[in-house]
Amino acid sequence: MKISGAIFDLDGTLFDSMFIWDSIGSNYLRSRNIEPETGLDERFKKMSIVEAARYYQKVYGITDSIQTIIDGVNQQIERIYAEEVMLKPYVSEMLAKMAEQNIKICAATATDRYLVESTLRNHNIEKYFSNILTCTEVGAGKDSPLIYEKSLEIIKTDKSETLVFEDVLHAIETAKGAGFTVVGVCDKSAADEQQQIMAISDDYIWSFKEWSDKNL
């Protein structure tokens, strides 16, 4: 397959950061002395942060504005993104090889832009991205293909020559349903979905070095 473009999820795909999202939904409620329901964090993994804020309002009766709730959640994770989040092995080298081959790259993420931008800068890889799109900006989570379609419009590559890299099942199902070629990325946070991810993905990778050596 000729590769002209690549759309990358960030958390769990390029960054080893899904540990943040494993408990952030519940932690936010507990910070407000509210006990979360069982399974809340798993439910929130499929939502944009705006959708999660609306859920807090509707289900838990939080009367703060959407933006105030989002700010409260982001404040809890700012330091972690700045100090603890690491790139997965060989990400920088792979992105550099893509840039050398004029492959256009866009980030498509549920994380808010300012956190993404600072993290990309911290790891000196922001130069490889044509743009960043967030679920908040497009107004839909990854149960909708909108973020992938908008990313494709930005990088202006043919869908048949554009790869989507994702680590979680619901996002992979969405991108596949929209006609994209999807590369499933191994992440320990999705271990219980691994067999389904491997079955539905066009390719599945354990290592970016292995994939890069084979395809770039």
Residue pairs with C-beta under 8 A, 6 or more apart in sequence:
1 161
1 181
2 161
3 98
3 101
3 103
3 161
3 162
3 163
3 215
3 216
4 103
4 104
4 157
4 158
4 161
4 162
5 103
5 104
5 105
5 106
5 152
5 155
5 157
5 158
5 161
5 162
5 163
6 98
6 103
6 104
6 105
6 106
6 162
6 163
6 164
6 165
7 105
7 106
7 107
7 108
7 148
7 151
7 152
7 155
7 162
7 163
7 164
7 165
7 180
8 14
8 105
8 106
8 107
8 108
8 165
9 107
9 108
9 109
9 164
9 165
9 166
9 167
9 168
9 171
9 185
10 17
10 107
10 109
10 111
10 116
10 119
11 17
11 18
11 20
11 21
11 109
11 110
11 111
11 167
12 18
12 167
12 168
12 185
12 187
12 189
12 190
13 88
13 165
13 166
13 167
13 185
13 187
14 87
14 88
14 91
14 165
15 85
15 86
15 87
15 88
15 119
16 85
16 86
16 87
16 88
16 187
17 81
17 85
17 86
18 167
18 187
18 188
18 189
18 190
19 189
20 77
20 80
20 81
20 85
21 41
21 44
21 45
21 189
22 41
22 189
23 41
24 41
24 44
24 73
24 76
24 77
25 36
25 40
25 41
25 43
25 44
25 52
26 36
26 40
26 41
27 76
28 56
28 69
28 72
28 73
28 76
29 35
29 36
29 40
29 56
29 60
30 36
31 72
31 76
32 62
34 60
34 62
37 59
43 55
44 52
44 55
45 168
45 170
46 141
46 142
46 143
46 170
47 55
47 110
47 141
48 110
48 134
48 135
48 136
48 140
48 141
49 70
49 73
49 74
49 110
49 111
49 112
49 135
49 136
50 66
50 70
50 135
50 136
50 139
51 141
52 73
53 66
53 69
53 70
53 73
54 66
56 62
56 69
57 63
57 64
57 66
57 69
62 69
64 72
70 112
70 136
74 112
74 114
74 115
77 115
78 115
81 115
81 118
81 119
82 118
82 119
82 122
85 119
87 123
87 125
88 208
89 207
89 208
89 209
90 207
90 208
90 209
90 212
91 125
91 208
92 123
92 124
92 125
93 208
93 209
93 212
94 208
94 209
94 211
94 212
94 216
95 105
95 125
95 128
96 128
97 212
97 216
98 105
98 128
98 216
99 105
99 127
99 128
101 216
104 130
104 155
104 156
104 157
105 128
105 129
105 130
105 155
106 129
106 130
106 131
106 132
106 133
106 151
106 154
106 155
107 116
107 120
107 129
107 131
107 132
107 133
108 133
108 147
108 148
108 151
108 164
109 116
109 132
109 133
109 134
109 135
110 134
110 135
110 136
110 141
110 142
111 134
112 134
112 136
113 132
113 134
113 136
113 137
116 132
116 134
117 126
117 132
120 126
120 129
120 132
130 154
130 155
131 151
131 154
131 155
133 147
133 150
133 151
133 154
134 147
135 141
135 142
135 147
138 146
138 147
138 150
139 146
140 146
140 147
142 166
142 168
142 170
142 171
142 174
143 170
143 174
144 174
145 174
145 175
145 177
145 178
148 164
148 174
148 175
148 178
148 180
149 178
152 159
152 162
155 162
159 179
159 180
160 181
162 180
162 181
163 180
163 181
163 182
163 183
164 172
164 175
164 180
164 181
164 182
164 183
165 182
165 183
165 185
166 172
166 175
166 182
166 183
166 184
166 185
167 184
167 185
167 186
167 187
167 189
167 190
167 197
168 187
168 189
168 190
168 193
168 197
169 190
169 193
169 196
169 197
169 200
172 182
172 184
172 197
172 200
172 201
173 200
175 182
176 182
176 200
176 201
176 202
181 202
181 203
182 200
182 201
182 202
182 203
183 201
183 202
183 203
183 204
183 205
183 211
184 197
184 198
184 200
184 201
184 203
184 204
184 205
185 204
185 205
186 194
186 204
186 205
186 206
190 197
197 204
198 204
203 211
205 211
